[in-house]
Amino acid sequence: MADLPTSSKSAEMLDTATIRRIADMKGKYPEARSAVLPSLWAVQDKLGYLPTWSLEAVASQLGLLPSDVEAVSSFYSMYFNHRPGRHIVQVCLNVSCGLRGADELLEQLRESLELDDEGNTPDGSFTIEGTVECLGACGGAPMLQVDRYSYVDLTPETAVELVQGIRAEDGRRR
Amino acid sequence: MTESGLVLTRHHGAPDQTTLAGYERVGGYGALRRAVQIGPDEVAVQVKASGLRGRGGAAFPTATKWSFLPKETFPRYLCVNADESEPGCFKDRVLMEEYPHQFLEGVLIAAFALRVTHSFIYIRGEYRSQRELLERAVEEVYRAGYAGRDVLGSGWGCELIVHGGAGAYICGEETALLESLEGRRGQPRLKPPFPAVKGLYGQPTVVNNVETLSNLPFIVEQGGAAYAATGTEASPGTRLFCVSGHVEHPGTFEVPMGRTTFRDLVELAGGVWKGRKFKAMQPGGGSMQILGPEHLDTPLDFKAVADAGSSLGAGALVVMDESTCVVNVAMRLVDFYRHESCGKCVPCREGTYFESELMHRLEAGVATRSELADLSDVCANMDGRCFCPLGDTATWFVMSAYRRFPEEFEMHCGAGVCPVRYRQEVMV
């Protein structure tokens, strides 16, 4: 593989802190390619999603082809190629949650938040996902996860309150 | 054996178990010191004596797995499977959230016994806060000199790396996990060669589960025989079972293997909820076969559960009460497999698609009887013909449920609605 990109215009668009994080991770693994997933996380944490230019930037930082990186970003469901809502809400509909009313919970969220077909609220605050893996909190079913935190033992009503509460909290901060 | 008979949760109630200081106050990292004193071979001897079998689902004897590493091939790696995502399973979450240092000590003991220079903890992407908790614990471990160069003056050094996944159930399959860790799509590899011979970066690699390794501090500290004594000869040790579904108090319960029955677990969880009758249960996680009331007194023993036609799998138990529509449960599970199929092999990619489409039609009451026959046919063509266990197991629950409740499947055909739900709604 002769013509691997060593630097590119897209790399210049990444901020220096993210570039440094990628370089750190590259050094941590016996092989640089292992840093692809953590690098994509670093970029998504910064930008909220993974625009095409950022895949090229990661590829150039790690000495890979853009297609190598895109193959990865398109495989894993938690990487976004478009900007999602400010908060990602994952509603578990697997067996343990389904047995305890998760369908009704999602339905209630859909109605009260006026979600579009992609599960986004009109104000861009939330993306609600109902097609997720079992989220590993079956002891608190039904449950959902907002960004990195799990909320358990919910009812349709408390789920809606929870999401409205986060929206109100965001409003106060701005 | 400890007084309580507990292994994994023996420090329950002790303060600050998520910090190094708190864990050291209950003797934490004493087992790692002991391991360094007795040497890697003796650690392996104790693990063999413990009879410990893998807790990720396949129940392969841990010491045997370790022994497959070629003697003089270096570098070699340890990968910890923290990609817990089997439906109904949430024990590794508990072990990492509540006892992260016990887990990390187990990782380091295994790393020392195997003489690896790098240990990777592959944790699923959704466990983001748990990943960050582990990363903080790992920093403490480095500062204390339990990881990094020359651990405890032994001359052996080990890097400890927490690696976050990004949402792919298949990465719990060990070779897919290795692909993912190498920075690729999480698609399984052809076996053989097995990871022990050719794993991460083509080097000898051991892949162990979080719960498996969390047992090691106890085993090294108290001896393999003490661990074995907590269970029975055929099923040594304890397990942290996850009980969920239609019970009053879902949760995790550490119980001795072999001496405990499914009924005991259901009772620990407060019994079937709302005073309803028990209908069925799924042990082992989403991949495993359904069992009925006649199996409630089956002991949590590998062979006894296998003889009953299912498996203890990853240590989950999902309870279904009399109101449950098993077609609906099966539909949820096949939807899950369809979503998580990696697309590498045809029987799984096309089979799970077909299963899911058909189960939706069946649950809605619009499928015909001949479609139901097709379901059996397609499942028969998947089981044993898929590249990895995901596709095989995508047929196990639905087929076992069909065998157990044929009339419930058949009465959905052409009913126009889900007859189970309809009956409940009309009767209310």
Interface residues (C-beta under 8 A of the other chain):
Chain A: K28 Y29 P30 E31 R33 S34 A35 V36 L37 P38 L40 W41 L62 L64 D68 A71 V72 F75 Y76 S77 M78 Y79 Q90 L93 N94 V95 S96 G98 L99 R100 T131 V132 E133 C134 L135 G136 A137 C138 G139 G140 A141 Q145 D147 R148 Y149 S150
Chain B: P75 E84 S85 E86 P87 G88 C89 F90 D92 R93 H118 R124 G125 E126 Y127 R128 S129 E132 E159 I161 H163 G164 G165 A166 G167 A168 Y169 S180 L181 E182 G183 R184 R185 G186 Y201 C242 V243 S244 G245 H246 P250 G251 T252 Q282 G286 A316 V318 M320 T324 N328 V329 R332 L333 F336 H339 E340 C342
